Amino acid sequence: MWPASQYSHTNHQANASKSNEHQNQQNLKTLGMTSAISMAGPKPIDIEKTNELKESLVPFGVFESEAEMHHRMEVLGSLHRLVRQWIRDESLRKNMPPSVADTVGGNIYTFGSYRLGVHHRGADIDALCVAPRHIDRSDYFQSFYELLKEQPQVKDLRAVEDAFVPVIKMNFDGIEIDLLFARLALKEIPDSFDLRDDMLLKNLDQKCVRSLNGCRVTDEILRLVPDINTFRLTLRAIKLWAKRHGIYSNTLGYLGGVSWAMLVARTCQLYPNALPATLLHKFFLVFSQWKWPQPVLLKPPDSVNLGFPVWDPRVNMSDRYHLMPIITPAYPQQNSTFNVSSSTRTVIMEEFRLGLAITDEIMLGKCGWERLFEAANFFSRYKHFIVLLASSANTLDQLPWCGLVESKIRHLITTLERNQHITIAHVNPECYNSVPLNTNNGHPLALPPGTPVQTEEHGAAEVKNDKGEIVANVCSMWFIGLVFDKTNVNVDLTYDISSFTKAVHYQAENTNVLREGMTIEARHVRRKQLHQYLSPSLLRREKVNKRKNETLAVHTKKAKRVSESSADEVSVLSYTEDSNSSNMYEVNVQNGAHQEQKTSEKVDRGSSSSGIACT
């Protein structure tokens, strides 16, 4: 029999353990839609792998120096003072007494990667100008725009007033800034004003609500993660991985910055005590097995009802067709991935599985983190490509023209997917800038990514033909890899391509973007013809990476067995409607296997075609 003192001590430990476990369960209720998968803390190997991860990220420029961070703060300070000055001047112009105009305020709020603390060197800043109720959006795009034009440190100023979310873009003292505008139904905007209050949205128009949404979502994400510093390092690594593997682009149907942030935040909720190295591995484990189109949510949907549309497939028919819903946590809840298509989802899922296989190898010490961040082998993966060529007379025209063409490419992808013979239409998000056409006998040749295009001051001036007409001189290119369902099939894409180019020209005319010399062309190119468009060094690198990935493909097949062998892991997080609850979803946690196992076969399977007609 135990001594009384020892029994008492042991019993106290047991009670304390139960109490801590109960407290942990209570705390877990705040970590999203479900309790955590694991509360395990870091082991020595996790600390070692995390330190190695930090070191591996440094060469990619994902961390800013103190001087660069200070410069960004100075730029935001200058912009804030300009906003205050403009709001005061505009208030006086509207016959407001000077004593009142001095107190109405106005603020600059940041959101996106800068607010999350994961911006990299040279990254732009997403910001929001918040003004009181007597300042209109028309004032913003007129008098404030004119004020910015007068500032010597402001360059490349352009207003996009008719966009879904209206924005002024600029380069402010070397920092690219996208500045949105929101007018609140308030007399004044204090310095320490919090935008999280849902009632602020009452009586606002849709454009103001959309503009506010960026800040509100970013702040809510930071509030919902267990450890901000761990979240930030993990997100830096995931963003770099996604960009290197060509799946970082909301415009082209992949995932944008806020979507990646929410996926990482959900992983942090499921493993609240894990370090970044472990979280990276778990990220791929969880989302390579996620049962899409079941949504990813960071918290139960808010019950606010101010009349704004929210994502709800029970009510909105169109929401039922979203393929990879990742729902923003702030009211009004929206799906941040509505642009995802069947092809882009297939590509993303294959990259998740490849990421799981690589991080398995890393955690076992068989390779380093640099393997995860190697560029993808897009051009060696497919035998057939469509090359989109957008050309302009000069580099000044090329910027808005490229933006317009890029915004329409996802519609072409959707059209191609409808073709009964096309299995995959995989667009590479990288836009390749070519040398000026007049220096390459009128043919495009892509420069390595990141190479600056010549400006007019350096010789890329407008070129005219024999008739005196301005012709295309600067060209940008996008590549779409195609997989067909069978070999030896003739596929005529003439109508699809023609419809796409007509839609682009129609949009350009309606938005006053179209200029003389602007052209768009689509060409069918086989893999053996890529050397006509891409640099030899890029194609050589692709061949090396292809051999590495062929070796890793064997490990990818083992990833399912590795993940299923761990008893404490959750393979599938399933959401089902709960008719007896005011919440949108009730959560079921269950074990399961990898989903969409045929995806990798689709992506890797090549085919030949005896003819594709593109005009």
C-alpha positions as CSV (number, residue, x, y, z in Angstrom):
1,M,0.0,0.0,0.0
2,W,1.3,3.5,-0.9
3,P,2.1,5.9,1.9
4,A,-0.6,8.4,2.5
5,S,1.6,11.3,1.5
6,Q,2.6,9.6,-1.8
7,Y,-1.0,8.7,-2.6
8,S,-2.1,12.2,-1.9
9,H,0.6,13.6,-4.2
10,T,-0.2,11.1,-7.0
11,N,-3.9,11.8,-6.7
12,H,-3.2,15.6,-6.8
13,Q,-1.2,15.1,-10.0
14,A,-4.0,13.0,-11.6
15,N,-6.6,15.7,-10.6
16,A,-4.3,18.4,-12.0
17,S,-3.8,16.5,-15.2
18,K,-7.6,16.1,-15.6
19,S,-8.1,19.8,-14.8
20,N,-5.5,20.8,-17.4
21,E,-7.0,18.5,-20.0
22,H,-10.4,19.9,-19.3
23,Q,-9.0,23.5,-19.5
24,N,-7.3,22.6,-22.8
25,Q,-10.6,21.3,-24.2
26,Q,-12.3,24.5,-23.1
27,N,-9.6,26.6,-24.8
28,L,-9.8,24.5,-28.0
29,K,-13.4,25.6,-28.5
30,T,-12.0,29.0,-29.7
31,L,-9.7,27.4,-32.3
32,G,-11.9,27.4,-35.3
33,M,-14.7,24.9,-36.1
34,T,-13.2,21.8,-34.4
35,S,-11.0,20.9,-31.5
36,A,-7.3,20.5,-32.3
37,I,-5.9,17.3,-33.9
38,S,-2.9,17.3,-31.6
39,M,-1.8,19.4,-28.6
40,A,1.7,18.0,-28.7
41,G,4.5,20.5,-28.2
42,P,7.8,20.6,-30.1
43,K,10.5,18.0,-29.8
44,P,14.2,18.8,-30.2
45,I,14.1,17.6,-33.8
46,D,11.2,20.1,-34.5
47,I,13.3,23.0,-33.1
48,E,16.3,21.9,-35.3
49,K,14.2,21.6,-38.4
50,T,12.6,25.0,-37.7
51,N,16.0,26.7,-37.4
52,E,17.0,25.0,-40.7
53,L,13.8,26.3,-42.3
54,K,14.6,29.9,-41.3
55,E,18.1,29.6,-42.8
56,S,16.7,28.1,-46.0
57,L,14.3,31.1,-46.5
58,V,17.0,33.8,-46.3
59,P,18.4,33.4,-49.8
60,F,14.9,33.9,-51.3
61,G,14.6,37.4,-49.9
62,V,11.5,36.8,-47.8
63,F,12.8,38.8,-44.8
64,E,13.3,42.6,-44.9
65,S,16.2,44.5,-43.3
66,E,15.6,47.0,-40.5
67,A,16.3,49.8,-42.9
68,E,13.7,48.5,-45.4
69,M,11.1,48.1,-42.7
70,H,11.8,51.6,-41.5
71,H,11.5,53.0,-45.0
72,R,8.0,51.4,-45.4
73,M,6.9,53.0,-42.1
74,E,8.1,56.4,-43.3
75,V,6.2,56.0,-46.6
76,L,3.0,55.0,-44.8
77,G,3.5,58.0,-42.5
78,S,3.8,60.4,-45.4
79,L,0.8,58.9,-47.1
80,H,-1.2,59.2,-43.8
81,R,-0.3,62.9,-43.6
82,L,-1.4,63.5,-47.2
83,V,-4.7,61.8,-46.5
84,R,-5.3,64.0,-43.4
85,Q,-4.3,67.1,-45.4
86,W,-6.7,66.2,-48.3
87,I,-9.6,65.4,-46.0
88,R,-9.2,68.8,-44.2
89,D,-8.9,70.7,-47.5
90,E,-11.9,68.9,-48.9
91,S,-13.9,69.6,-45.7
92,L,-13.1,73.4,-46.0
93,R,-14.1,73.3,-49.6
94,K,-17.5,72.0,-48.5
95,N,-17.9,75.0,-46.2
96,M,-17.1,73.2,-43.0
97,P,-15.7,75.5,-40.2
98,P,-11.9,75.3,-39.8
99,S,-12.3,74.2,-36.1
100,V,-14.4,71.2,-37.2
101,A,-12.3,70.4,-40.3
102,D,-9.3,70.1,-38.0
103,T,-11.0,67.3,-36.0
104,V,-12.8,65.1,-38.6
105,G,-9.6,62.9,-39.0
106,G,-9.2,60.1,-41.5
107,N,-6.9,57.2,-41.5
108,I,-4.7,54.8,-43.5
109,Y,-5.0,51.1,-42.6
110,T,-2.9,48.3,-44.0
111,F,-4.0,44.8,-44.8
112,G,-2.8,41.8,-46.8
113,S,0.8,40.5,-46.5
114,Y,2.2,43.7,-44.9
115,R,-0.5,43.7,-42.1
116,L,0.0,40.0,-41.6
117,G,3.8,40.6,-41.2
118,V,4.8,38.2,-44.0
119,H,5.7,40.7,-46.8
120,H,9.0,40.1,-48.6
121,R,11.6,42.4,-50.0
122,G,10.2,44.6,-52.7
123,A,6.6,43.6,-52.0
124,D,3.8,46.1,-52.5
125,I,1.6,47.4,-49.7
126,D,-2.2,47.0,-49.7
127,A,-3.7,49.9,-47.8
128,L,-7.1,51.5,-47.2
129,C,-8.0,55.2,-46.9
130,V,-10.9,55.6,-44.5
131,A,-12.8,58.9,-44.6
132,P,-15.8,60.4,-42.8
133,R,-19.3,60.6,-44.3
134,H,-19.0,64.0,-46.1
135,I,-16.1,62.8,-48.3
136,D,-17.2,61.0,-51.4
137,R,-15.5,58.4,-53.6
138,S,-15.7,60.9,-56.5
139,D,-13.6,63.3,-54.3
140,Y,-11.1,60.5,-53.8
141,F,-10.6,59.8,-57.5
142,Q,-10.5,63.5,-58.4
143,S,-9.1,65.9,-55.8
144,F,-7.0,63.3,-53.9
145,Y,-5.7,61.9,-57.2
146,E,-4.7,65.4,-58.3
147,L,-2.9,65.9,-54.9
148,L,-0.9,62.7,-55.5
149,K,0.1,63.8,-58.9
150,E,1.7,66.9,-57.4
151,Q,3.9,64.8,-55.1
152,P,7.5,64.4,-56.4
153,Q,7.9,61.0,-54.7
154,V,4.8,59.5,-56.5
155,K,5.4,57.8,-59.8
156,D,3.4,55.4,-62.0
157,L,0.1,56.8,-60.7
158,R,-3.0,55.3,-62.1
159,A,-6.6,55.1,-61.0
160,V,-8.9,52.1,-61.6
161,E,-12.2,53.6,-60.7
162,D,-14.4,51.0,-62.4
163,A,-12.8,47.9,-60.9
164,F,-14.8,45.5,-58.7
165,V,-12.9,47.1,-55.8
166,P,-11.9,50.6,-57.0
167,V,-8.2,51.4,-56.3
168,I,-5.5,54.0,-56.9
169,K,-2.1,52.3,-57.7
170,M,1.2,54.2,-57.3
171,N,4.9,53.9,-56.6
172,F,5.5,56.1,-53.5
173,D,9.2,56.7,-53.0
174,G,10.1,53.2,-54.3
175,I,7.3,51.3,-52.7
176,E,4.4,50.0,-54.8
177,I,1.0,50.8,-53.1
178,D,-2.5,49.8,-53.9
179,L,-4.8,52.2,-52.0
180,L,-8.5,51.5,-51.6
181,F,-11.1,53.9,-50.3
182,A,-14.0,53.6,-47.9
183,R,-16.4,56.2,-46.6
184,L,-17.9,55.5,-43.2
185,A,-21.3,56.8,-42.0
186,L,-19.5,58.8,-39.2
187,K,-18.8,62.5,-38.6
188,E,-15.2,61.9,-37.8
189,I,-12.6,59.1,-37.8
190,P,-10.5,59.0,-34.6
191,D,-6.8,58.0,-34.7
192,S,-7.4,54.7,-32.8
193,F,-10.4,53.6,-34.7
194,D,-11.2,49.8,-34.8
195,L,-12.8,48.5,-38.0
196,R,-13.9,45.2,-36.6
197,D,-17.3,46.4,-35.4
198,D,-19.9,44.9,-37.8
199,M,-22.3,47.7,-37.3
200,L,-19.8,50.0,-39.1
201,L,-21.1,48.4,-42.3
202,K,-24.7,49.6,-41.8
203,N,-25.9,51.8,-44.6
204,L,-22.7,51.5,-46.6
205,D,-22.6,50.8,-50.3
206,Q,-21.1,47.5,-51.7
207,K,-17.9,49.1,-52.9
208,C,-17.1,50.5,-49.4
209,V,-17.9,47.1,-47.8
210,R,-15.6,45.3,-50.3
211,S,-12.9,47.9,-49.6
212,L,-13.2,47.4,-45.8
213,N,-13.3,43.7,-46.1
214,G,-9.5,43.4,-46.7
215,C,-8.7,45.0,-43.3
216,R,-11.4,43.2,-41.4
217,V,-10.5,39.8,-42.8
218,T,-6.7,40.3,-42.1
219,D,-7.3,41.4,-38.5
220,E,-9.7,38.5,-37.9
221,I,-7.1,36.0,-39.2
222,L,-4.5,37.4,-36.8
223,R,-7.0,37.1,-33.9
224,L,-7.9,33.5,-34.7
225,V,-4.4,32.0,-34.8
226,P,-2.9,30.5,-31.6
227,D,0.6,32.0,-32.0
228,I,1.2,34.8,-34.4
229,N,5.0,34.4,-34.8
230,T,4.6,30.7,-35.6
231,F,1.8,31.5,-38.1
232,R,4.0,34.1,-39.8
233,L,7.0,32.0,-40.4
234,T,4.9,29.1,-41.6
235,L,3.0,31.4,-44.0
236,R,6.2,32.9,-45.4
237,A,7.3,29.4,-46.3
238,I,4.0,28.4,-47.8
239,K,3.8,31.6,-49.9
240,L,7.3,31.0,-51.2
241,W,6.5,27.4,-52.0
242,A,3.2,28.3,-53.8
243,K,4.9,31.0,-55.9
244,R,7.8,28.7,-56.8
245,H,5.4,25.9,-57.8
246,G,3.2,28.2,-59.9
247,I,0.0,28.1,-57.9
248,Y,-0.1,31.6,-56.4
249,S,-2.5,33.7,-58.4
250,N,-6.1,34.5,-57.6
251,T,-6.5,36.2,-61.0
252,L,-5.6,33.0,-62.9
253,G,-7.7,30.6,-60.8
254,Y,-5.2,29.5,-58.2
255,L,-5.1,30.7,-54.6
256,G,-4.2,34.3,-53.6
257,G,-2.5,35.6,-50.5
258,V,-5.5,35.7,-48.2
259,S,-6.5,32.1,-49.2
260,W,-3.0,30.8,-48.4
261,A,-3.1,32.7,-45.1
262,M,-6.5,31.1,-44.1
263,L,-5.2,27.6,-44.9
264,V,-2.1,28.2,-42.8
265,A,-4.3,29.7,-40.0
266,R,-6.5,26.6,-40.1
267,T,-3.4,24.3,-39.8
268,C,-2.2,26.4,-36.8
269,Q,-5.6,25.9,-35.2
270,L,-5.4,22.1,-35.6
271,Y,-1.8,22.0,-34.2
272,P,-1.7,24.9,-31.8
273,N,1.5,24.0,-30.1
274,A,3.5,22.9,-33.1
275,L,6.5,24.8,-34.6
276,P,6.7,26.0,-38.2
277,A,8.6,23.0,-39.5
278,T,6.0,20.6,-38.1
279,L,3.2,22.9,-39.3
280,L,4.5,22.8,-42.9
281,H,4.4,19.0,-42.8
282,K,0.9,19.0,-41.3
283,F,-0.3,21.6,-43.8
284,F,0.4,19.2,-46.7
285,L,-1.0,16.3,-44.7
286,V,-4.3,18.0,-44.0
287,F,-5.0,19.7,-47.3
288,S,-3.8,16.8,-49.6
289,Q,-6.7,14.9,-48.0
290,W,-9.3,17.6,-47.6
291,K,-12.7,16.6,-49.0
292,W,-13.3,19.4,-51.4
293,P,-15.7,21.1,-52.0
294,Q,-16.4,21.1,-48.3
295,P,-15.4,24.5,-47.1
296,V,-12.5,25.7,-44.9
297,L,-13.7,28.0,-42.2
298,L,-11.7,29.6,-39.3
299,K,-14.8,30.1,-37.1
300,P,-18.6,29.6,-37.2
301,P,-20.2,32.1,-39.6
302,D,-21.5,35.3,-37.9
303,S,-25.2,35.7,-37.5
304,V,-25.1,39.4,-38.5
305,N,-27.8,40.4,-40.9
306,L,-27.2,43.7,-42.6
307,G,-28.5,42.6,-45.9
308,F,-25.1,42.0,-47.6
309,P,-24.7,38.8,-49.6
310,V,-22.7,36.1,-47.8
311,W,-21.4,32.7,-48.9
312,D,-24.1,30.1,-48.2
313,P,-24.7,27.2,-50.5
314,R,-28.0,26.5,-48.8
315,V,-29.4,29.8,-50.1
316,N,-27.2,30.8,-53.1
317,M,-27.3,28.3,-56.0
318,S,-24.1,29.6,-57.5
319,D,-22.2,28.9,-54.2
320,R,-22.9,25.2,-54.7
321,Y,-20.6,25.1,-57.7
322,H,-17.5,26.5,-56.0
323,L,-14.8,23.8,-56.2
324,M,-12.4,24.8,-53.3
325,P,-14.3,27.1,-50.9
326,I,-12.1,28.9,-48.4
327,I,-14.4,31.3,-46.5
328,T,-13.3,34.6,-45.1
329,P,-13.9,34.9,-41.3
330,A,-15.3,38.5,-41.2
331,Y,-18.8,39.5,-42.1
332,P,-20.0,39.4,-44.9
333,Q,-18.3,36.0,-45.4
334,Q,-17.1,35.4,-48.9
335,N,-15.4,32.6,-50.8
336,S,-11.9,33.8,-51.5
337,T,-11.4,31.1,-54.1
338,F,-14.4,31.4,-56.4
339,N,-12.0,31.7,-59.4
340,V,-10.7,28.1,-58.9
341,S,-11.5,25.9,-61.9
342,S,-11.4,22.1,-62.4
343,S,-7.9,22.3,-63.9
344,T,-6.4,24.6,-61.3
345,R,-7.9,22.5,-58.5
346,T,-6.3,19.4,-60.0
347,V,-2.9,21.2,-60.2
348,I,-3.1,22.5,-56.7
349,M,-4.1,19.1,-55.2
350,E,-1.2,17.4,-57.1
351,E,1.2,20.0,-55.6
352,F,-0.2,19.3,-52.1
353,R,0.6,15.6,-52.5
354,L,4.1,16.4,-53.9
355,G,4.6,18.8,-50.9
356,L,3.6,16.0,-48.5
357,A,6.1,13.6,-50.1
358,I,8.9,16.2,-49.9
359,T,8.3,17.2,-46.3
360,D,8.1,13.5,-45.4
361,E,11.7,13.2,-46.8
362,I,12.8,16.4,-45.0
363,M,11.5,15.4,-41.6
364,L,13.3,12.0,-42.1
365,G,16.5,13.9,-42.8
366,K,16.8,12.6,-46.4
367,C,16.9,16.1,-48.0
368,G,16.9,19.8,-47.0
369,W,14.2,22.5,-47.2
370,E,15.7,23.8,-50.4
371,R,14.1,20.8,-52.1
372,L,10.6,22.1,-51.2
373,F,11.4,25.5,-52.8
374,E,12.7,24.3,-56.1
375,A,10.9,25.7,-59.1
376,A,8.2,23.5,-60.7
377,N,8.9,21.7,-64.0
378,F,5.9,23.1,-65.9
379,F,7.4,23.0,-69.5
380,S,8.6,19.4,-69.3
381,R,5.3,18.2,-67.9
382,Y,3.2,18.7,-71.1
383,K,3.6,17.9,-74.8
384,H,1.2,20.6,-76.0
385,F,0.9,24.3,-75.2
386,I,-1.1,27.3,-76.1
387,V,1.0,30.4,-76.0
388,L,-0.8,33.7,-75.5
389,L,1.1,36.7,-76.8
390,A,0.0,40.2,-75.8
391,S,1.8,43.0,-77.6
392,S,1.9,46.8,-77.5
393,A,3.6,49.6,-79.2
394,N,5.6,50.6,-76.1
395,T,6.1,49.6,-72.5
396,L,3.8,52.3,-71.1
397,D,0.8,50.8,-73.0
398,Q,1.9,47.2,-72.1
399,L,1.2,47.5,-68.4
400,P,-2.6,48.0,-68.6
401,W,-2.9,45.8,-71.6
402,C,-1.2,42.9,-69.8
403,G,-3.4,43.4,-66.8
404,L,-6.5,43.2,-68.9
405,V,-5.4,40.1,-70.8
406,E,-4.3,38.3,-67.6
407,S,-7.7,39.0,-65.9
408,K,-9.5,37.2,-68.8
409,I,-7.2,34.1,-69.1
410,R,-9.2,32.2,-66.5
411,H,-12.3,32.5,-68.7
412,L,-10.3,30.9,-71.6
413,I,-9.3,28.1,-69.2
414,T,-13.0,27.5,-68.3
415,T,-13.8,27.3,-72.0
416,L,-11.0,24.9,-72.8
417,E,-12.2,22.6,-69.9
418,R,-15.6,22.3,-71.5
419,N,-14.0,20.7,-74.6
420,Q,-14.7,17.0,-74.4
421,H,-11.1,16.1,-75.5
422,I,-9.2,18.3,-73.0
423,T,-8.5,16.8,-69.6
424,I,-6.3,19.5,-68.2
425,A,-5.7,23.1,-69.2
426,H,-2.9,24.2,-66.9
427,V,-2.0,27.9,-67.1
428,N,1.5,29.0,-65.8
429,P,1.0,32.2,-63.7
430,E,4.5,33.5,-64.8
431,C,4.2,36.2,-67.4
432,Y,7.3,36.1,-69.6
433,N,8.4,39.5,-70.9
434,S,10.1,39.3,-74.3
435,V,12.9,41.5,-75.8
436,P,11.4,44.3,-78.0
437,L,10.2,42.7,-81.2
438,N,12.2,45.0,-83.4
439,T,15.5,43.7,-81.9
440,N,14.6,40.0,-82.6
441,N,13.4,40.1,-86.2
442,G,9.8,40.5,-85.2
443,H,9.6,37.4,-83.0
444,P,9.2,37.1,-79.3
445,L,11.9,35.5,-77.1
446,A,11.3,35.3,-73.4
447,L,13.7,36.9,-71.0
448,P,14.4,35.1,-67.7
449,P,11.8,35.9,-65.0
450,G,12.7,39.1,-63.2
451,T,14.6,40.6,-66.1
452,P,13.5,44.3,-66.5
453,V,12.0,45.1,-69.9
454,Q,13.7,48.0,-71.8
455,T,11.9,51.3,-71.4
456,E,11.5,53.9,-74.1
457,E,14.4,55.9,-72.6
458,H,16.6,52.8,-73.3
459,G,15.5,52.4,-76.9
460,A,12.1,50.5,-76.9
461,A,10.4,53.4,-78.8
462,E,7.3,53.0,-81.0
463,V,7.9,51.4,-84.3
464,K,5.9,52.1,-87.5
465,N,5.4,50.1,-90.7
466,D,5.7,51.2,-94.3
467,K,2.2,52.7,-94.1
468,G,3.1,54.8,-91.1
469,E,0.9,52.7,-88.7
470,I,2.1,52.0,-85.2
471,V,2.9,48.3,-84.8
472,A,3.5,46.0,-81.8
473,N,7.0,46.3,-80.4
474,V,6.8,44.9,-76.8
475,C,5.4,41.4,-76.1
476,S,4.4,39.4,-73.0
477,M,3.6,35.7,-73.0
478,W,1.6,33.2,-71.0
479,F,1.8,29.4,-71.5
480,I,-1.1,27.0,-71.1
481,G,-0.2,23.3,-70.9
482,L,-2.8,20.9,-72.4
483,V,-3.5,17.2,-71.7
484,F,-5.9,15.4,-74.1
485,D,-8.1,12.4,-73.2
486,K,-6.8,10.2,-76.0
487,T,-4.0,10.2,-78.6
488,N,-4.4,10.9,-82.3
489,V,-7.3,13.2,-82.1
490,N,-7.9,16.4,-84.0
491,V,-9.1,19.2,-81.8
492,D,-10.1,22.5,-83.4
493,L,-9.9,25.3,-80.9
494,T,-10.4,28.1,-83.5
495,Y,-13.8,29.2,-82.2
496,D,-12.7,29.1,-78.5
497,I,-9.6,31.2,-79.2
498,S,-11.4,33.6,-81.4
499,S,-14.1,34.2,-78.8
500,F,-11.5,34.9,-76.1
501,T,-9.6,37.4,-78.2
502,K,-12.9,39.2,-79.2
503,A,-13.9,39.4,-75.5
504,V,-10.5,40.9,-74.6
505,H,-10.8,43.5,-77.3
506,Y,-14.4,44.3,-76.4
507,Q,-13.4,44.9,-72.7
508,A,-10.4,47.0,-73.8
509,E,-12.6,49.2,-75.9
510,N,-15.2,49.6,-73.2
511,T,-12.6,50.5,-70.5
512,N,-10.7,52.9,-72.9
513,V,-7.5,50.7,-72.6
514,L,-7.2,49.8,-76.3
515,R,-4.4,51.7,-78.1
516,E,-2.9,51.5,-81.6
517,G,-0.4,48.7,-81.8
518,M,-2.1,46.5,-79.2
519,T,-2.5,42.9,-80.3
520,I,-3.4,39.5,-78.8
521,E,-2.6,36.2,-80.4
522,A,-2.8,32.5,-79.4
523,R,-0.5,29.8,-80.9
524,H,-0.4,26.1,-80.6
525,V,3.1,25.0,-79.7
526,R,4.6,21.6,-79.1
527,R,7.2,21.0,-76.5
528,K,10.0,20.6,-79.1
529,Q,9.2,24.1,-80.3
530,L,9.5,25.8,-76.9
531,H,13.1,26.9,-77.6
532,Q,11.7,29.5,-80.0
533,Y,10.1,31.2,-77.1
534,L,12.1,30.3,-73.9
535,S,15.7,30.7,-73.0
536,P,17.9,27.5,-73.2
537,S,18.9,27.9,-69.5
538,L,15.3,27.7,-68.4
539,L,14.6,24.6,-70.5
540,R,17.8,22.9,-69.2
541,R,16.7,23.6,-65.6
542,E,13.3,22.0,-66.4
543,K,14.9,18.8,-67.5
544,V,16.9,18.5,-64.3
545,N,13.9,19.1,-62.1
546,K,11.9,16.6,-64.1
547,R,14.3,13.8,-63.3
548,K,14.2,14.8,-59.6
549,N,10.4,14.7,-59.6
550,E,10.2,11.4,-61.4
551,T,12.3,10.0,-58.5
552,L,10.0,11.6,-56.0
553,A,6.9,10.3,-57.7
554,V,7.6,6.9,-56.1
555,H,7.6,8.5,-52.6
556,T,4.4,10.4,-53.5
557,K,2.6,7.0,-53.8
558,K,3.9,6.1,-50.3
559,A,2.6,9.3,-48.8
560,K,-0.9,7.8,-48.3
561,R,0.5,4.9,-46.3
562,V,2.7,7.3,-44.2
563,S,-0.2,9.5,-43.3
564,E,-2.7,6.7,-42.6
565,S,-0.2,5.0,-40.2
566,S,-0.4,7.8,-37.7
567,A,-3.4,7.1,-35.4
568,D,-3.7,10.6,-34.0
569,E,-4.0,12.3,-37.4
570,V,-7.2,13.6,-38.9
571,S,-7.3,12.8,-42.6
572,V,-10.6,14.4,-43.4
573,L,-12.5,17.3,-41.8
574,S,-16.1,17.0,-42.9
575,Y,-18.7,19.7,-42.6
576,T,-22.4,19.0,-42.9
577,E,-25.4,21.2,-42.5
578,D,-27.1,21.3,-39.1
579,S,-30.8,22.1,-39.5
580,N,-31.3,22.4,-35.8
581,S,-28.6,25.1,-35.3
582,S,-28.2,28.7,-36.3
583,N,-24.7,28.0,-37.4
584,M,-24.2,27.1,-41.0
585,Y,-22.3,23.9,-40.3
586,E,-21.9,21.1,-37.8
587,V,-18.5,19.6,-37.7
588,N,-17.6,15.9,-38.0
589,V,-14.0,14.7,-37.5
590,Q,-13.2,11.4,-39.0
591,N,-10.4,9.3,-40.4
592,G,-10.1,8.9,-44.1
593,A,-7.9,8.4,-47.1
594,H,-6.4,10.6,-49.7
595,Q,-9.0,12.2,-52.0
596,E,-8.9,12.5,-55.8
597,Q,-6.2,9.8,-56.2
598,K,-6.5,10.0,-60.0
599,T,-5.4,13.6,-60.1
600,S,-1.7,12.9,-60.4
601,E,-2.4,10.5,-63.2
602,K,-4.2,13.2,-65.0
603,V,-1.5,15.7,-64.6
604,D,1.4,13.4,-65.6
605,R,-0.3,11.6,-68.4
606,G,0.9,13.0,-71.7
607,S,-0.8,12.6,-75.1
608,S,-0.2,13.6,-78.6
609,S,-2.5,15.3,-81.1
610,S,-2.3,15.2,-84.8
611,G,-3.7,18.7,-85.1
612,I,-4.9,21.7,-83.1
613,A,-6.1,24.7,-85.0
614,C,-5.4,28.0,-83.3
615,T,-5.8,31.4,-84.8
